[in-house]
Amino acid sequence: MKRFSASALAAALVVLAPFAAPQDGRKAPQGPPQQPSAAKPTPENREQALWTSVHNRFTLQMDVWFNDGDFPRCIQLLRVMHAKDPHDYETVTDLGWMLGNIQLKDEELELYRQYRLRYPDDKEAPYPEAEFHFRRREYDKVIPLLEPVIPKKPHPNSYRMLAHSYDRTGRLEDARRIWLEYLKVNPNDETAKKNLKRVEEKIAEKGRGNP
């Protein structure tokens, strides 16, 4: 696919329309007092504003293609959006979902892996890859992805997925630890409290020698 330059596109779309003075020598009407003009926009600001408009238009078009079942075009458009803004979480997960939807699972996983590696300081970056493995019950692969980001207080789903992964691999004490950490952040989550109680009951049963 041919790549486009956002700055070049901006230059093509921005039209300057200077005000023309009357030709008969009369002074142009002044109108109401003018407010102080805002700071002159920088090229970076103009490019970002342009890209926001283009992004919104792409999203509307993608809805049309998705409803028509034209998934290849959706994927093509998402690739363009991802190339322009690779840190956009929603675009990454939308593209990954579409790839998985047409059974390109390896490509979906690689997309998530590259996203995680590209943004190692982003506490949410490991989540799409972890969720990919969680859906496949590959719980041992979820744990090393999410455990390192818990000190950064990620999205609640990271706590939930990690705790369930520990639980389902028999690491009950770790599951209990993660539920407790989560409840420090979200103390009113009743479902988390129930999950914690269930894990603690399993730990107690194990301590009594029951399988």
N, C-alpha and C positions, 0 to 999 in steps of 0.2 A: 504494500500500500504506500502510495506517495505521501510523504510527510509534509506537513505544512508548517510555516513559520507564523506563530501568533503575531509577532511584531509586524511581519509583512502584511498579514491580513488586516491588522489594525490600521496600517498606513493606507490600505486600499479602501477601508470602510469609513475612515474619519474624513468628513467633508467640511472644509472651512467655508463659512458663509459670512464674510464681512459685511457690515452695514454700509450702504452707499449713501452719500450725502445728496440732498436735492441738487439738481443741475441748474436751477435758476438763481443761485446765489443766496437764496434764503437759508437761514439757519434751521437745522433740523430740530423738531420738537424734542425737548429734553425729557419730558415725562416726569414721573415721581422721582424723588431722591433715590439714588442707587445705594444699595447695601455694599459694604466693602467686599471686594471680590475675594473669593477663596484662593488659597495658594494654588499656583499653577500646577496642574497634575503632571506627575512624572511619567516618563515612558513606561515604567513598571506598573504604575497605577492604571494607565490607559490599557495596557496589555491585559491586566487582571480583570478589568471591567469588561473588556471584549470577551475574554475567555469565559467569564460568568454567563454572559448572554449566549455564547455558543453552547456552553454546557447545558443550559436550560433548554435550548432548542433541540439539542441531541436527545435529551431525556424525553421530551415530548414525542420525537420521532420514534424513539425506541419503543415507547408504549404502543404506538401504532403497529410496528413490526411484530412486537411480542404478541399482541392480540391476533394478528394475522398468522401466527405460527412461523414467522420467518426468523428462526433462531440464528442462522448463519449471519444475517445482516446485523442482528443484535450484537453478536459476538464481535463482528468487525468494528462496529461503532464503539463498543466497550474497549476494544484494544486501542483505538485512537485516544479515547478519554484517559485510559491508563497510562499511555505513553506521554501524554501532556502533563498529567498530575499523578505520578506513581504512588504518592502518599495518601491519596484519597481512599479511605477505608471502604466506603460504600461502593465505589467503582470496583475495587479489588474483589469484594465479596459477591457483587453482582456478576462480574465476569467469571469468577470461580463457579458460582452456582450454574451459570449457563453452560460452562464447559462440562460440568458434571451431568447436566441435564441431557447432553448428547453423548454421554459415556466417554468423555475424554478425561478420565479420572487421573491419569498420570500427569497430564498437563495442568489440571486443577491443583493437584498437590504441589507441583513445582512452582506454580504461581504463588501459592501461600508461603512456600519455603523461601522463595526469593524475597517476598515482602518482609518476612521476619528477619532475614539476614541484612536487608538493606536498612532497616530501622531498628537496630539493637537496643536503643534507649526508649523506644515506644512500648509502654507497658501493655498495650492492646495488640501489638503486632503478632505475637504468637497465637492469638486466639483462633483465627481461621484455620490454621494448620492443626491445632489441637482439636478443634471441633470436627474436622475432617476425620481424624483418627477415632474420635469418640463415637461418631456415627457408625463406624465399622467395628466397634467394641475392641479396638486396639488400645486398651487402657494403659498398658506399659509405655506407649509412645506419647500419651497425653501428659503423663507426670513430669518428665524432664522439660517439657515445653512451658508448663504453667507454674511449677514450683518456684522458679527464680523470680517471677514477677509479683508474687504475693506480697513481699515487703513494700512494693510500690502502690498497693491498694488498687488493683485493676477493677474492671467491670465486675459486678456481682456474679455474672455467669462463669467467670474464670474460677472463682472460689467453688461454686457449685459443681462444675465439671471436674475440678481437681479432687474435691472431696469424694465424689461418686467414683472416680477412677481409683482412688486409694481403697475405698470400700470394696469395690468389685475385684480388686486384686488381693484382697485379704489383709491389707495394711490398715487395720482398724484404728490403731492409735494415731496414725497420720491423718486418717479421715476425721477423727475426733478433733485433732489439732486445727485442721483447716476450717471445720464448722465453727469452732470457738473463735478463730481469727475473723471469720466472716461476721459473726454476731457482734463482735466489737465495733464493726463498721455499720452494721444494719441490725441493731438489737431488737427491732420489732418484727422481724421476718418470722412469722409463725411456722411456715413450712421448714425453714432451716432449723428451728427449735425441735420440730418433730424428727427431722433427719438426725440431728445430734442425739436425741433420746434413743432413737432406734439403734444407732451405732454403739452407744454406751451400753445398751441392753445386750448387744452382740458381744461386746467386750466382757461383760459380766458373765454371760453364758459360757464363753470360752474359758474364763477364769475358774468356773466351777467344773471344768473338764468336759463340758458338753460340746459336741461337734457343731 
